[in-house]
Every structure is written in structure tokens, then in C-alpha cells.
Amino acid sequence: MKLIPNLKNKITENNVTIAGLKAGLDAKKAQIEATPTSNPNYNVYVNEHNALIPEYNNLVETNRFNVTTYNGGVQAFNACIGAAGSTSATTH
């Protein structure tokens, strides 16, 4: 079942990207909070922050779907292994 390791790798890659985006969002939020609204750059910082949000949200949603798919594959695999292990030969 090759899909599971590939999907697991993709989930891991996405988690790294999500963490980087979150750090960027947090840094931009801190910059916004430290900038007076009268500063000419204030709206630039807000727009930069807001531009990152859809990418972050889309990747989080994609990863949720991937995790659900991955878990379903693991459960199916485990059920298959469990079924194979529970069959035993009988003699008459």
C-alpha cells in the first residue's frame, strides 16, 4: 500500500510549511501590534498579513483531509492484517 507512506511524507512536508507560515503570521501580527496605526506602513503590514491567511488556511484544510485519508488507509490495512491473522487452518 504505497499510498500511505507517500501521504505520510506529504503530511509531514505540509506540517513543516504550515509551521513556517504560522511563524510568519505570528511575526507579522507582532509587527502590526507594535506599529501605530498612524504609521504609513501599518496598512502595508496588515495587507501582508492578510495575504498569507488564505494560503495558511488552505494548507491546513488540505492537511486535515490528508490526515483523514491516511488514517482511513491505516485502519483498512490494520483490519486486513487482523482478518488475515484471525483465519486459521482446521483439520478434520
URTANOR-V695272 format. One record per residue. N is the residue number from 0. RES is the residue in one letter. SS is DSSP state (A for helix, B for strand, O for the rest). OMEGA is omega in radians with two decimals (none if undefined). Layout:
BEGIN
N:RES:SS:OMEGA  N:RES:SS:OMEGA
END
This chain:
BEGIN
0:M:O:-3.03  1:K:A:-3.11  2:L:A:-3.06  3:I:A:3.12  4:P:A:3.11  5:N:A:3.14  6:L:A:3.10  7:K:A:3.10  8:N:A:3.13  9:K:A:3.09  10:I:A:3.13  11:T:A:3.10  12:E:A:3.13  13:N:A:3.13  14:N:A:3.10  15:V:A:3.13  16:T:A:3.11  17:I:A:3.14  18:A:A:3.10  19:G:A:3.10  20:L:A:3.13  21:K:A:3.10  22:A:A:3.09  23:G:A:3.10  24:L:A:-3.14  25:D:A:3.13  26:A:A:3.14  27:K:A:3.11  28:K:A:3.12  29:A:A:3.11  30:Q:A:3.11  31:I:A:-3.11  32:E:A:-3.14  33:A:A:-3.08  34:T:O:3.07  35:P:O:-3.13  36:T:O:3.10  37:S:O:3.12  38:N:O:-3.12  39:P:O:-3.14  40:N:O:-3.07  41:Y:A:-3.12  42:N:A:3.06  43:V:A:3.13  44:Y:A:3.12  45:V:A:3.13  46:N:A:3.09  47:E:A:3.10  48:H:A:-3.10  49:N:A:3.12  50:A:A:-3.14  51:L:A:-3.01  52:I:A:3.14  53:P:A:3.11  54:E:A:3.12  55:Y:A:-3.12  56:N:A:3.13  57:N:A:-3.13  58:L:A:3.08  59:V:A:3.14  60:E:A:3.09  61:T:A:-3.12  62:N:A:3.06  63:R:A:3.11  64:F:A:3.13  65:N:A:3.13  66:V:A:3.11  67:T:A:3.12  68:T:A:3.13  69:Y:A:-3.13  70:N:A:3.08  71:G:A:3.10  72:G:A:3.11  73:V:A:3.12  74:Q:A:3.12  75:A:A:3.11  76:F:A:3.14  77:N:A:3.10  78:A:A:3.13  79:C:A:3.12  80:I:A:3.12  81:G:A:3.13  82:A:A:-3.14  83:A:A:3.14  84:G:A:-3.09  85:S:A:3.10  86:T:O:3.11  87:S:O:3.13  88:A:O:3.09  89:T:O:3.08  90:T:O:3.11  91:H:O:none
END
